[in-house]
Each structure stands twice: as C-alpha cells, then as structure tokens.
Amino acid sequence: MKQLFFLLASILMLTGCVSSGRKSDNKNVENRDAVDKSSSVNVAMAVNVDQLMDKATDNVDKEVTVKGVVTHVCKHSGKRCFLKDESGKTSIRVEAKGEIGGFNSELNGTRMVVKGFVREKRLSEEYINQWEQKTIEQKEKAEIDENQCSAELANIEEMRDWMKANNKNFYSIFYLDGINYEVID
C-alpha cells in the first residue's frame, strides 16, 4: 500500500507541476480561513509522513503537523513540494497555502516540518477507466514508451485492487494544504 502511494505520488509529481495554475477543490474552507496566521510550526508535535498516511482518512480537513525530507520542489511555480518519510517509502504532496508563498528549490534534500490541513482527492472508477484508455491510446500512438505504459497500467491495477479490497468505488489521494513550515536539522 505504501509503495502504491509512492508510485502514485511520483506520477502526480510529474503531472502536478504542469497543472500548477489549477485551484484545489477544498471542502472545508472555513477551517483554513480560521487559522491563526501568526502561529508557528510545533516541531515537537510533528508526525512523520508514514504515520500521517496511515491515518490520513481520519484526518481529512484537520490540521496536522508533519515532518519529512523534501524530495522535489516544483520548479515551474514553487507552489508545491513533496515530503518523504525517513525510510523513503512514503511521500505526500504539500501545496503552498496560508503563509507559504512558495517553496524554493534549495529546499530539496532538507528536513522540514509543515503545518497544514490534510486534503483528499478521490479518483472515481470512471476517471480511472478513462486514464487507462488514454494510456493505451498513447502507447498505440507511440506517445509514451512501453515502460511508462506498463508502470501506469500497473498503478491503475493496484488502485483497482485496493478499491476492491476496501469495497470502495474510488481511490483516495491525500495531500497537504500547507499553512507554514520550518526547516529543521
């Protein structure tokens, strides 16, 4: 399951930077707007990315503090970065919101603590079916190579397996709307 999150995060990292102008569909705007902007990140209360992802469903639209290593900063806009846990197996996307104007590329490789709200994006069965069809069509038109096609189709199959095992008609992707952050040693 954690590997699936990592693979999906990698795919979203590649496509997510391109769509930086799109606004996220936050369900609980009043929580985000009610945040005390002067509050700092509480490093002592931070959980690692792995711990957060284990309980992400329970924390949707709740404020959390998470720590991890920055593995990627979107170089096109700086409006998102990816944090990975210490083991390198689990990652989460962090969107620049609140006090965060953007992420500097020099943050790559640093340890960071981020305070923000957990958000969930659900991929419907219909969306996943369309994604699969588009991937197959791209392969047939030689727009993507065999390795990329195989990786995407494997991810889609893992999503479907998870949906079946959990009796869901959607697949959840969790991310963080970051309010503020602090670089740590």
Backbone as CSV, one residue per row, in Angstrom:
resi,resn,N_x,N_y,N_z,CA_x,CA_y,CA_z,C_x,C_y,C_z
1,MET,0.825,-1.189,0.000,0.000,0.000,0.000,0.871,1.254,0.000
2,LYS,1.920,1.269,0.840,2.792,2.430,0.903,3.522,2.609,-0.421
3,GLN,3.882,1.491,-1.061,4.552,1.583,-2.349,3.607,2.170,-3.387
4,LEU,2.330,1.851,-3.295,1.352,2.396,-4.213,1.256,3.903,-4.048
5,PHE,1.247,4.380,-2.794,1.233,5.819,-2.564,2.463,6.464,-3.185
6,PHE,3.645,5.824,-3.032,4.872,6.370,-3.584,4.808,6.419,-5.106
7,LEU,4.352,5.333,-5.735,4.258,5.310,-7.186,3.283,6.356,-7.692
8,LEU,2.137,6.460,-7.035,1.142,7.434,-7.448,1.645,8.852,-7.228
9,ALA,2.324,9.070,-6.123,2.890,10.396,-5.861,3.902,10.755,-6.936
10,SER,4.683,9.781,-7.394,5.659,10.037,-8.449,4.966,10.454,-9.738
11,ILE,3.894,9.776,-10.081,3.137,10.121,-11.277,2.546,11.510,-11.124
12,LEU,1.951,11.770,-9.969,1.349,13.076,-9.742,2.399,14.175,-9.714
13,MET,3.603,13.845,-9.255,4.677,14.827,-9.238,4.994,15.250,-10.663
14,LEU,5.053,14.294,-11.565,5.378,14.609,-12.945,4.281,15.421,-13.611
15,THR,3.025,15.103,-13.326,1.922,15.820,-13.949,1.459,16.998,-13.117
16,GLY,1.685,16.969,-11.820,1.190,18.010,-10.925,1.839,19.354,-11.127
17,CYS,3.107,19.395,-11.468,3.794,20.667,-11.660,3.244,21.410,-12.863
18,VAL,2.808,20.682,-13.861,2.283,21.301,-15.063,0.961,21.991,-14.797
19,SER,0.155,21.441,-13.881,-1.171,21.987,-13.634,-1.188,22.919,-12.426
20,SER,-0.108,23.653,-12.219,0.008,24.470,-11.022,-0.985,25.617,-10.983
21,GLY,-1.527,26.030,-12.106,-2.482,27.130,-12.103,-3.851,26.721,-11.622
22,ARG,-4.128,25.444,-11.540,-5.445,24.966,-11.134,-5.597,25.103,-9.633
23,LYS,-6.755,25.559,-9.214,-7.004,25.684,-7.787,-7.493,24.355,-7.234
24,SER,-7.109,24.079,-5.977,-7.562,22.827,-5.378,-9.002,22.963,-4.942
25,ASP,-9.678,21.841,-4.862,-11.096,21.840,-4.505,-11.248,21.566,-3.015
26,ASN,-10.941,22.568,-2.208,-11.012,22.410,-0.764,-12.455,22.351,-0.313
27,LYS,-12.770,21.344,0.493,-14.119,21.171,1.001,-14.369,22.030,2.233
28,ASN,-13.327,22.261,2.997,-13.522,22.865,4.300,-12.767,24.186,4.390
29,VAL,-13.200,25.151,3.609,-12.516,26.428,3.525,-12.552,27.174,4.848
30,GLU,-13.645,27.061,5.583,-13.723,27.805,6.830,-12.638,27.397,7.822
31,ASN,-12.221,26.133,7.827,-11.127,25.708,8.699,-9.825,26.391,8.304
32,ARG,-9.544,26.446,7.015,-8.319,27.054,6.536,-8.316,28.543,6.839
33,ASP,-9.441,29.214,6.667,-9.509,30.639,6.897,-9.456,31.000,8.371
34,ALA,-9.797,30.064,9.241,-9.830,30.341,10.669,-8.476,30.171,11.341
35,VAL,-7.460,29.766,10.590,-6.146,29.515,11.159,-5.524,30.813,11.641
36,ASP,-4.909,30.771,12.803,-4.164,31.899,13.322,-2.877,32.005,12.515
37,LYS,-2.786,32.987,11.644,-1.654,33.120,10.735,-0.338,33.358,11.468
38,SER,-0.402,33.829,12.693,0.833,34.110,13.416,1.371,32.885,14.139
39,SER,0.609,31.804,14.146,1.059,30.618,14.872,2.211,29.954,14.145
40,SER,3.170,29.444,14.913,4.342,28.810,14.322,4.159,27.298,14.276
41,VAL,5.077,26.649,13.590,5.062,25.203,13.474,5.548,24.606,14.791
42,ASN,4.809,23.647,15.332,5.201,22.977,16.569,5.972,21.707,16.203
43,VAL,7.273,21.802,16.182,8.144,20.700,15.770,7.941,19.472,16.658
44,ALA,7.746,19.689,17.956,7.597,18.569,18.893,6.343,17.742,18.614
45,MET,5.327,18.350,18.032,4.060,17.647,17.770,4.034,16.979,16.392
46,ALA,5.084,17.133,15.616,5.101,16.628,14.245,5.162,15.103,14.203
47,VAL,4.386,14.539,13.281,4.446,13.105,12.994,5.189,12.943,11.674
48,ASN,5.746,11.760,11.442,6.418,11.579,10.164,5.388,11.263,9.076
49,VAL,5.805,11.355,7.837,4.905,11.170,6.702,4.215,9.812,6.767
50,ASP,4.961,8.784,7.115,4.415,7.428,7.206,3.266,7.362,8.221
51,GLN,3.470,7.970,9.385,2.427,7.970,10.418,1.189,8.729,9.939
52,LEU,1.399,9.847,9.261,0.272,10.624,8.747,-0.516,9.822,7.723
53,MET,0.182,9.181,6.792,-0.510,8.445,5.739,-1.277,7.243,6.288
54,ASP,-0.791,6.652,7.381,-1.508,5.542,7.998,-2.872,5.974,8.530
55,LYS,-3.007,7.250,8.906,-4.258,7.750,9.484,-4.831,8.914,8.683
56,ALA,-4.471,9.009,7.422,-4.910,10.136,6.590,-6.429,10.234,6.502
57,THR,-7.101,9.107,6.349,-8.557,9.114,6.238,-9.209,9.771,7.449
58,ASP,-8.665,9.516,8.628,-9.215,10.084,9.862,-8.896,11.565,10.022
59,ASN,-7.958,12.084,9.238,-7.500,13.455,9.414,-7.872,14.406,8.279
60,VAL,-8.725,13.963,7.356,-9.122,14.827,6.251,-9.777,16.087,6.815
61,ASP,-9.333,17.233,6.309,-9.796,18.565,6.699,-9.407,18.951,8.120
62,LYS,-8.477,18.216,8.708,-7.974,18.546,10.042,-6.560,19.082,9.920
63,GLU,-6.206,19.952,10.866,-4.853,20.496,10.907,-3.900,19.464,11.495
64,VAL,-2.770,19.284,10.833,-1.734,18.358,11.289,-0.374,19.025,11.133
65,THR,0.608,18.452,11.782,1.997,18.869,11.609,2.791,17.626,11.249
66,VAL,3.487,17.689,10.127,4.192,16.520,9.603,5.638,16.893,9.286
67,LYS,6.533,15.907,9.461,7.941,16.140,9.144,8.402,15.133,8.108
68,GLY,9.367,15.567,7.311,9.918,14.689,6.298,11.040,15.374,5.548
69,VAL,11.539,14.692,4.540,12.622,15.195,3.708,12.026,15.676,2.386
70,VAL,12.403,16.862,1.959,11.921,17.405,0.694,12.624,16.665,-0.446
71,THR,11.818,16.018,-1.284,12.385,15.256,-2.400,12.194,15.947,-3.742
72,HIS,11.278,16.903,-3.792,11.025,17.596,-5.053,10.330,18.907,-4.751
73,VAL,10.765,19.961,-5.429,10.070,21.244,-5.414,9.700,21.532,-6.856
74,CYS,8.457,21.876,-7.098,8.007,22.173,-8.456,8.769,23.389,-8.969
75,LYS,9.596,23.189,-9.972,10.446,24.274,-10.457,9.685,25.273,-11.324
76,HIS,8.515,24.909,-11.799,7.742,25.815,-12.646,7.069,26.917,-11.837
77,SER,6.575,26.568,-10.650,5.837,27.560,-9.868,6.310,27.676,-8.427
78,GLY,6.928,26.627,-7.905,7.312,26.619,-6.493,6.125,26.496,-5.568
79,LYS,4.960,26.215,-6.111,3.728,26.167,-5.318,3.479,24.814,-4.667
80,ARG,4.353,23.852,-4.929,4.208,22.549,-4.269,5.565,21.890,-4.113
81,CYS,5.596,21.036,-3.099,6.787,20.216,-2.893,6.320,18.850,-2.410
82,PHE,7.234,17.920,-2.350,6.924,16.577,-1.875,7.821,16.252,-0.700
83,LEU,7.199,15.731,0.362,7.921,15.286,1.545,7.895,13.775,1.577
84,LYS,9.027,13.184,1.939,9.119,11.739,2.056,9.519,11.405,3.489
85,ASP,9.061,10.263,3.975,9.458,9.850,5.320,10.921,9.420,5.304
86,GLU,11.463,9.199,6.485,12.889,8.865,6.625,13.267,7.574,5.903
87,SER,12.329,6.625,5.812,12.629,5.360,5.130,12.626,5.519,3.611
88,GLY,12.025,6.598,3.126,11.966,6.834,1.689,10.866,6.090,0.980
89,LYS,9.966,5.458,1.727,8.917,4.647,1.108,7.608,5.402,0.903
90,THR,7.327,6.396,1.727,6.041,7.081,1.684,6.256,8.570,1.481
91,SER,5.436,9.176,0.624,5.559,10.611,0.396,4.182,11.262,0.371
92,ILE,4.183,12.579,0.509,2.953,13.359,0.434,3.266,14.679,-0.259
93,ARG,2.329,15.139,-1.053,2.446,16.423,-1.742,2.011,17.520,-0.781
94,VAL,2.733,18.635,-0.791,2.388,19.784,0.037,2.147,20.969,-0.894
95,GLU,0.962,21.554,-0.804,0.607,22.728,-1.587,0.931,23.977,-0.778
96,ALA,1.465,25.013,-1.430,1.787,26.277,-0.768,0.502,27.072,-0.566
97,LYS,0.071,27.183,0.671,-1.126,27.946,1.052,-0.769,28.769,2.279
98,GLY,-1.732,29.455,2.853,-1.509,30.201,4.090,-0.335,31.149,3.985
99,GLU,0.608,31.062,4.919,1.789,31.925,4.952,2.834,31.527,3.924
100,ILE,2.676,30.386,3.293,3.685,29.888,2.355,3.442,30.506,0.982
101,GLY,4.323,31.391,0.574,4.200,31.994,-0.748,4.672,31.047,-1.840
102,GLY,5.570,30.166,-1.484,6.116,29.200,-2.427,7.283,28.480,-1.775
103,PHE,7.766,27.457,-2.460,8.897,26.680,-1.976,10.093,26.952,-2.883
104,ASN,11.240,27.202,-2.295,12.462,27.472,-3.020,13.129,26.144,-3.380
105,SER,13.715,26.067,-4.560,14.353,24.814,-4.997,15.509,24.397,-4.096
106,GLU,16.094,25.330,-3.349,17.173,24.975,-2.428,16.684,24.105,-1.278
107,LEU,15.376,23.962,-1.120,14.840,23.107,-0.061,15.016,21.621,-0.368
108,ASN,15.281,21.277,-1.614,15.481,19.871,-1.973,16.536,19.244,-1.072
109,GLY,16.193,18.110,-0.473,17.119,17.378,0.375,17.120,17.810,1.836
110,THR,16.401,18.867,2.168,16.372,19.325,3.561,15.251,18.635,4.331
111,ARG,15.393,18.614,5.648,14.332,18.111,6.519,13.447,19.296,6.860
112,MET,12.149,19.071,6.833,11.194,20.140,7.021,10.024,19.670,7.876
113,VAL,9.453,20.587,8.633,8.215,20.348,9.360,7.184,21.303,8.773
114,VAL,6.025,20.766,8.394,4.970,21.562,7.769,3.698,21.432,8.576
115,LYS,3.038,22.577,8.810,1.714,22.563,9.418,0.720,22.851,8.308
116,GLY,-0.363,22.087,8.282,-1.364,22.309,7.250,-2.571,21.423,7.444
117,PHE,-3.440,21.434,6.464,-4.665,20.647,6.501,-4.584,19.485,5.519
118,VAL,-4.961,18.306,5.992,-4.992,17.120,5.139,-6.189,17.256,4.197
119,ARG,-5.934,17.033,2.938,-6.991,17.062,1.915,-7.009,15.718,1.206
120,GLU,-8.150,15.436,0.622,-8.328,14.170,-0.090,-8.881,14.458,-1.474
121,LYS,-8.278,13.848,-2.466,-8.824,13.872,-3.813,-9.190,12.443,-4.156
122,ARG,-10.426,12.246,-4.532,-10.899,10.906,-4.870,-10.918,10.714,-6.371
123,LEU,-10.284,9.644,-6.811,-10.317,9.268,-8.213,-11.438,8.244,-8.386
124,SER,-12.439,8.603,-9.165,-13.587,7.716,-9.379,-13.208,6.567,-10.304
125,GLU,-14.030,5.531,-10.275,-13.825,4.411,-11.203,-13.836,4.909,-12.643
126,GLU,-14.752,5.821,-12.936,-14.864,6.368,-14.290,-13.563,7.071,-14.700
127,TYR,-13.020,7.868,-13.808,-11.769,8.564,-14.088,-10.633,7.565,-14.330
128,ILE,-10.561,6.558,-13.492,-9.503,5.545,-13.626,-9.650,4.787,-14.944
129,ASN,-10.891,4.475,-15.334,-11.129,3.808,-16.621,-10.684,4.691,-17.786
130,GLN,-10.991,6.000,-17.696,-10.572,6.931,-18.749,-9.054,7.050,-18.805
131,TRP,-8.423,7.070,-17.637,-6.964,7.144,-17.558,-6.352,5.924,-18.241
132,GLU,-6.903,4.745,-17.953,-6.408,3.519,-18.559,-6.546,3.577,-20.085
133,GLN,-7.725,3.991,-20.558,-7.969,4.065,-22.001,-7.005,5.055,-22.668
134,LYS,-6.805,6.208,-22.031,-5.893,7.210,-22.581,-4.463,6.672,-22.634
135,THR,-4.051,5.942,-21.611,-2.707,5.364,-21.575,-2.520,4.372,-22.717
136,ILE,-3.505,3.529,-22.923,-3.435,2.548,-24.010,-3.377,3.251,-25.366
137,GLU,-4.187,4.293,-25.532,-4.186,5.047,-26.785,-2.836,5.733,-27.016
138,GLN,-2.252,6.288,-25.955,-0.944,6.939,-26.083,0.131,5.938,-26.485
139,LYS,0.036,4.729,-25.956,1.006,3.693,-26.320,0.848,3.333,-27.797
140,GLU,-0.399,3.173,-28.233,-0.654,2.815,-29.628,-0.160,3.888,-30.592
141,LYS,-0.222,5.158,-30.166,0.235,6.274,-30.998,1.719,6.561,-30.791
142,ALA,2.386,5.732,-29.984,3.811,5.889,-29.661,4.102,7.217,-28.967
143,GLU,3.123,7.740,-28.207,3.321,8.977,-27.445,4.008,8.699,-26.105
144,ILE,3.910,7.445,-25.650,4.635,7.025,-24.445,5.313,5.693,-24.744
145,ASP,6.380,5.423,-24.007,7.096,4.174,-24.257,6.488,3.025,-23.442
146,GLU,6.971,1.850,-23.720,6.458,0.623,-23.092,6.610,0.650,-21.570
147,ASN,7.761,1.137,-21.093,7.991,1.178,-19.642,7.010,2.094,-18.932
148,GLN,6.794,3.297,-19.475,5.855,4.225,-18.862,4.439,3.667,-18.907
149,CYS,4.066,3.084,-20.035,2.738,2.489,-20.177,2.545,1.371,-19.158
150,SER,3.531,0.497,-19.048,3.436,-0.618,-18.092,3.323,-0.118,-16.661
151,ALA,4.091,0.924,-16.329,4.053,1.475,-14.970,2.680,2.074,-14.669
152,GLU,2.132,2.834,-15.612,0.822,3.437,-15.391,-0.268,2.368,-15.282
153,LEU,-0.221,1.381,-16.154,-1.228,0.313,-16.101,-1.102,-0.494,-14.808
154,ALA,0.118,-0.692,-14.330,0.316,-1.388,-13.048,-0.256,-0.564,-11.898
155,ASN,-0.047,0.757,-11.922,-0.625,1.623,-10.893,-2.148,1.568,-10.911
156,ILE,-2.701,1.599,-12.093,-4.160,1.524,-12.228,-4.678,0.208,-11.658
157,GLU,-3.985,-0.876,-11.959,-4.392,-2.189,-11.442,-4.303,-2.231,-9.919
158,GLU,-3.248,-1.637,-9.347,-3.122,-1.591,-7.885,-4.250,-0.767,-7.268
159,MET,-4.622,0.319,-7.922,-5.744,1.129,-7.427,-7.030,0.311,-7.426
160,ARG,-7.247,-0.390,-8.515,-8.459,-1.222,-8.601,-8.448,-2.330,-7.543
161,ASP,-7.291,-2.932,-7.329,-7.180,-3.963,-6.291,-7.501,-3.376,-4.919
162,TRP,-6.980,-2.176,-4.631,-7.254,-1.518,-3.351,-8.740,-1.221,-3.218
163,MET,-9.348,-0.715,-4.294,-10.780,-0.385,-4.263,-11.607,-1.638,-3.988
164,LYS,-11.236,-2.730,-4.635,-11.961,-3.981,-4.438,-11.785,-4.497,-3.009
165,ALA,-10.554,-4.486,-2.525,-10.264,-4.984,-1.173,-10.949,-4.140,-0.100
166,ASN,-11.136,-2.850,-0.376,-11.739,-1.943,0.601,-13.200,-1.625,0.291
167,ASN,-13.758,-2.316,-0.701,-15.151,-2.142,-1.090,-15.491,-0.669,-1.338
168,LYS,-14.649,-0.008,-2.139,-14.826,1.412,-2.467,-14.980,1.555,-3.972
169,ASN,-15.698,2.605,-4.390,-15.816,2.892,-5.812,-14.966,4.105,-6.188
170,PHE,-13.932,4.378,-5.400,-12.999,5.469,-5.637,-11.652,5.105,-5.031
171,TYR,-10.626,5.848,-5.449,-9.298,5.702,-4.879,-8.892,7.059,-4.332
172,SER,-8.421,7.097,-3.094,-8.077,8.361,-2.436,-6.607,8.712,-2.605
173,ILE,-6.382,9.986,-2.910,-5.043,10.562,-2.904,-5.067,11.652,-1.843
174,PHE,-4.159,11.554,-0.888,-4.100,12.523,0.194,-2.947,13.487,-0.043
175,TYR,-3.176,14.752,0.294,-2.146,15.771,0.191,-2.352,16.776,1.309
176,LEU,-1.449,17.730,1.401,-1.491,18.701,2.489,-1.555,20.108,1.910
177,ASP,-2.535,20.898,2.373,-2.541,22.331,2.109,-1.710,22.952,3.222
178,GLY,-0.448,23.253,2.912,0.472,23.763,3.920,0.144,25.186,4.324
179,ILE,0.213,25.463,5.621,-0.022,26.809,6.145,1.309,27.509,6.372
180,ASN,2.241,26.801,7.007,3.594,27.319,7.204,4.539,26.144,7.410
181,TYR,5.831,26.429,7.366,6.821,25.367,7.521,8.075,25.907,8.186
182,GLU,8.886,24.966,8.627,10.170,25.294,9.242,11.173,24.236,8.814
183,VAL,12.357,24.670,8.394,13.427,23.742,8.066,14.084,23.325,9.377
184,ILE,14.348,22.023,9.537,14.943,21.510,10.768,16.247,20.788,10.450
185,ASP,17.056,20.586,11.480,18.346,19.877,11.313,18.157,18.400,11.316
